[in-house]
Amino acid sequence: MRDLKRNQSVVYYRNYAGSSEEITDEYGNVTGSYKKKYGELKAVMMSVSGSKGSAECQTFGVALDYDRTLATSDTSCDINESSILWLDGADTSEPHNYEVRGRSATINQIQLAVKRVDISD
């Protein structure tokens, strides 16, 4: 009963693959910042919570800033704290709408704390 298929949603994600090119301003000057590079788009089925619960049952505590949790019994899931996510049917050709804030892995399951973000191009 721990990971029922009917309770799962598709989660699209990309894992961080390093910094590649230096960002320039509108005049062509380098800014000293680098654009993040992400790997290929992947999909996984996970249980996605509706919203953050009360303090008594928060796996990640109250100090970590997160909105929702994701859970899976697939312990080979490679989503980590540097991954970006598309949840709630978001278009994967648009910027991501969630970032991973915490990961908790046990022998039986993986739980992720995620935070909604607004990314503009």
C-alpha atoms as one frame of an Amber mdcrd trajectory, in Angstrom:
protein
   0.000   0.000   0.000   3.035   2.252   0.398   3.384   3.272  -3.270   0.028
   2.746  -5.000   0.068   3.442  -8.750  -3.223   5.328  -8.564  -1.658   7.827
  -6.136   1.263   8.607  -8.422   1.782  11.450 -10.867   4.365  11.898 -13.592
   7.270  14.110 -12.521   9.627  15.491 -15.146  13.120  16.444 -14.019  16.646
  17.317 -15.057  19.764  16.775 -12.965  22.478  19.408 -12.624  25.419  18.803
 -14.994  27.709  21.733 -14.117  28.313  25.316 -15.212  29.196  25.846 -18.816
  29.112  29.343 -20.302  29.721  32.694 -18.712  26.765  35.089 -18.723  27.208
  38.409 -20.510  25.171  41.592 -20.152  23.401  43.473 -22.964  26.699  45.181
 -23.919  28.661  41.938 -24.256  30.548  42.329 -20.974  31.078  39.244 -18.826
  29.230  39.326 -15.501  31.284  36.765 -13.557  28.270  34.444 -13.300  27.843
  31.178 -15.148  24.766  29.617 -16.703  23.807  26.308 -15.115  23.794  23.273
 -17.364  21.326  20.412 -16.862  21.239  16.888 -18.252  18.539  15.261 -20.331
  14.857  15.470 -19.434  13.648  12.379 -17.559  10.274  11.251 -16.222   9.414
   9.247 -13.123   6.173   8.290 -11.372   5.983   9.559  -7.780   3.446  10.311
  -5.073   3.081  14.098  -4.891   1.638  15.706  -1.764  -1.057  18.365  -1.944
   0.764  20.821   0.282   3.006  21.010   3.313   1.575  19.372   6.432   1.681
  20.340  10.083   4.926  20.575  12.076   4.308  17.298  13.882   4.536  15.209
  10.731   7.026  17.127   8.613   9.842  14.813   7.606  12.192  17.693   6.852
  11.315  19.816   9.902  10.244  23.435   9.986  13.625  25.062   9.258  13.710
  23.909   5.622  11.650  26.093   3.280   9.526  23.802   1.087   5.975  23.606
  -0.273   5.347  19.935  -1.096   6.863  16.505  -0.754   7.403  13.752  -3.305
   7.782  10.091  -2.390   8.735   6.911  -4.209   9.679   3.368  -3.295  12.075
   3.254  -6.271  15.350   3.626  -4.364  17.289   3.952  -7.637  15.635   7.329
  -8.361  18.476   9.769  -9.107  16.705  13.049  -8.303  18.941  15.027  -5.938
  19.094  18.423  -4.232  20.416  20.073  -7.413  17.595  18.845  -9.665  14.882
  20.978 -11.255  11.300  19.726 -11.704   8.150  20.250 -13.740   5.042  19.371
 -11.692   1.286  19.755 -12.083   1.325  19.261 -15.859   3.760  22.109 -16.499
   5.060  22.388 -20.058   8.619  21.018 -20.191   9.526  23.426 -23.001   8.970
  26.267 -20.511  11.219  27.000 -17.479  10.892  24.626 -14.522   8.402  25.399
 -11.745   9.892  23.498  -8.760  13.335  22.966  -7.248  14.417  20.255  -4.827
  15.268  21.588  -1.347  15.907  18.330   0.520  16.244  14.582   0.003  15.662
  11.871   2.580  16.504   8.303   1.560  15.884   5.142   3.559  16.243   1.495
   2.661  12.606   1.426   1.464  11.834   4.847   0.024  13.004   8.288  -1.053
  11.268  11.513  -0.026  11.977  14.905  -1.547  11.099  18.361  -0.258  10.364
  20.740  -3.163   9.740  24.484  -3.430   7.752  26.299  -6.128   9.783  28.892
  -8.037   8.958  31.479 -10.696  11.616  31.522 -13.424  11.600  34.165 -16.146
  13.606  33.840 -19.352
